[in-house]
Amino acid sequence: MITEYSALVSAPLKTCSSFVRPSQSLPPRIKLSSPATDAMTDLTKVSVVSVRAVTPMNKANAKMIKYGVRLLLVLDEDEQVAGIITATDILGEKPMRFLQQMGGTHADILVRDIMTPQSELEVMDIEDVKKAKIGSIVATLKNAHRQHGLVAATMPDGCQLVCGIFSATQIGRQLGAQAQSFEIAHTFAEIEAAIARGRE
């Protein structure tokens, strides 16, 4: 019976109120021999920034700027992962190639037109990542010619759950590189230069 419980004291919400946001604190400095998870954005601790496949490209770009990220997870109407879109996709050659083929203006380009679709995405298994070192993640991204790497857990039904993201730029920063470029080759050159300076 409800009568067995006493009600809690309530008070008006103050005008200066905010709310709890999930946060993750990554170590500012790492080595190639550090655990891979020291550079992984853990989606159980940080809310992923996502966008719909039918969102205009310019709005996706504005969202990246607002949240300070270079990758958005693209979701379909069923909240399933439809792909990813990166700052490189938006600021690189993909929009121009799309307009040359389809016509129109930048305002007409949707996320789905330039994203990397789910069918072309590869993921690292979270169980492998938990046992890996940063050096292996750098090698994986470099071999795949990608700035970002997704990490997924396999569910009992065989489906995958994206649970982490690696960023070459983030890893570079933690290794001591000044990697600010959107070019993959330049980012890895910066990472290798930082390693050569004696971080590892």
C-alpha positions, 0 to 999 in steps of 0.5 A, a space after each residue: 500500500 502507498 500509505 506505507 511510504 512517506 512523500 519526499 519534500 519538494 521545492 520549486 526549481 530555481 531559475 539558475 538550474 542546469 542538468 547533468 551531462 555525461 562526461 568522460 575525462 581522457 588522459 591529456 598525455 598517452 604513449 603508443 604503449 598506453 591502453 587503447 581505451 585511454 583515447 576512445 570516446 566511450 559512448 556509455 559515458 558521452 552522448 554521441 552526436 547524431 544526425 538524420 540521413 535526410 538532414 541538409 549537409 549545412 545543418 550537419 556542419 553547423 552541428 559539428 561546429 556547435 558540439 566541437 566534433 568532426 564526426 556525426 553518427 547518421 541514423 535512419 528513421 528506425 534509429 539504426 546506424 545508417 552511416 557516418 559523416 565527417 568534417 572531411 566529407 563536408 569540407 572535402 571534394 565530396 560535395 563538389 563531386 555530388 553537385 557535378 553529377 546531380 546539379 543543384 547548390 550546396 543547400 540541396 546536399 543532404 547528409 545521405 548524399 556524401 556520408 559513408 554508408 553503413 555498408 562501407 563501414 568497418 568496426 573494431 570489436 570492443 573486446 579486442 580494443 580492451 586488450 589493445 594498445 594505442 599503437 595498434 589503433 594508430 596502425 589500424 586507422 592508418 591502414 584503413 586510411 581513415 581519421 576515425 574508427 568505430 568500436 562495436 559490441 556484438 549483441 546476443 542476437 548477432 547485431 552490433 552496438 556502436 559503443 566507442 569512437 577513435 579519432 586520429 586527431 584526438 590520439 595525435 593531441 594526446 601523443 603531443 602532435 599538433 594535428 589540426 589538418 583534415 587531411 589523413 596523411 597530414 594527421 598521421 605525419 604529425 602523429 609520427 613526428 610527435 612519436 619521433 620527438 621521444 614520446 615513445 
